[in-house]
Amino acid sequence: MKIKTYITLLMLGTLWSCNDDFLDRAPQDQLTDANFWQTEQHLQSVANTFTESLQGKYWLNMTEIMADSAPWAGKTAFRTIGAGNFTTETSQINSIWDDCYTNIGRTNYFLNNYNRATEVSESVRERYAAEAYFYRAYNYWMLTSYFGDVPYITEELNVNSPDVYRGRDDRAYVIDQVTKDLEDHYRALPEYIEAGSAEFGRVSQGAALALLSRIYLYNERWEDAVNASERAMQNSYYGLYNTGNPSEDYVNLFNYAGRASRNTDNHEVMLAFVYNYDLGEAARTSHNLSRECWVPNDYARFVPTASMIECYLTADGQIWDPKSCNSYEEIFQNRDPRMTQSILAPGTAWTATSSEDPENTDPSIYTYPKLNNTRNGCMTYTGYYMRKYIEPSTVQYVSHDDNDIIILRYAEVLLNYAEAKMELGTLTQSDLDMTVNQLRDRVGMVHLDLGNLPAGSDIETEIRRERRVELFFEGHRYFDIIRWKQGSLLGEDLLGVNRRWLDQDRIAANLDELTWKTKDGEQYLLLETGRQFVDPRHYLLPVPFTQYQLNPNLLPNNPGW
């Protein structure tokens, strides 16, 4: 790791990122570390920088592009990493490492100084300290998930700090430390942060427990995961976002209609990265996800894959058979309702202009995929388009989105609980009914029944399917594949639509000129081939070349590197 991360950025950059209103106080020209730690405003100013750990929309770039459900359509570094075709010198791997330690450095700086604010009440000081512990744990969760063993740093570093050249600590030790921090300090946080309030986006007890349940689950501490999930589920404020509209509630959770930063009825989102385009040109924050998915004059960036399409069950809870499908429209018929609330189906309103389907008389309604890029309408490299996270009203503009990017929500807690119980061998129908089946009830999907599982399946497969479906396109898939030891899935070709389901008369592109791959006797549109997953080499990212050049004590590298 780089010394500058802790000295330059943390001792200077964090301090000067504070809010303008406190900078207006005298003496304006003598703000130093010595007189900074005095007011709640000072504490909050530093704590506000912690949210950079969440990455915002970039979190989807880092995670979804590496996985197999909704990758970026064009080649990117993160898609290359997911494909197993990277080296220790790939800069994005170094960026993950460097960014996490930068963020950890911010929290260390705060925790080593916040008690200097002696005129601030202890309860206020401890609330912000608990936020720091939360974000330090979050960054170590990310580091250990990507890299395994990493240096566990809790102090500010300078040129004389022995930890600058520290070796790596065991993953289990790091997890023990950060979960203890969370357990010891989360009660200093507010029990919840009200949706639609000015404070939404800050950390609550509910968010801390949700993070604990995730960390425990990822590290196979099943009983601890159950316990943390149960504590989060006992918080009466949180519950699934449900207005009684099963055809829209799930999709609205991710667009303007349901965003918890504005909608006081959304008690599902426990922590989100909040954007606000309305603040004015100098202060506004926004992202470009809607337009990236429905580019009106180019190709769709994030695109669902064949494996995601085939993952969704039928409406009556059975495994979908691709061979039973004979047209593009049939793909979306009689399926788990979350499918058409996540992936664009024919007959759905959209704002990406014409797909050049000659049978479409209304370009505001999607009818058929566009498979050639004429810069007139939105082309897709897989035959599918995203619907989840799309705000149709902003597609015509560049970087006008300010819907929340959800980091932790109550649905994940329910899934963490169900999976941990399954791993313990104690999962009951009652457990399913208060977790998985709550999620299904929201959209009107049949229940998961322990006594009547889909033909040819088992409860492990169905619990994992439920997680993939419910948490689709939220940054979980890559980590789930890795922790389930299903890495071979990342080595498979990325495929799109089945050729047999397409009508050449409705597509301007010549299907014979596109690239197809035969699988199970069927031809599928090919997005990427040449992917690989080497076990155990690719279950962890390597310590980046830049980091072990700076600190040789980080070696030996991970297995296979």
Helices and strands as residue ranges (DSSP letters): H 3-4, I 5-13, G 15-17, H 20-23, H 33-36, H 40-48, G 49-54, H 58-63, G 64-66, H 77-82, H 91-111, G 114-116, H 122-147, G 162-165, H 171-185, G 186-188, H 205-218, H 222-233, H 249-252, E 269-273, G 277-279, H 289-293, H 306-311, G 322-324, G 329-332, G 392-394, E 405-409, H 410-424, H 429-433, H 436-443, H 459-470, H 477-483, G 487-491, E 494-498, G 499-501, G 504-506, G 511-513, E 516-519, E 522-528, G 537-539, H 545-550, G 552-554
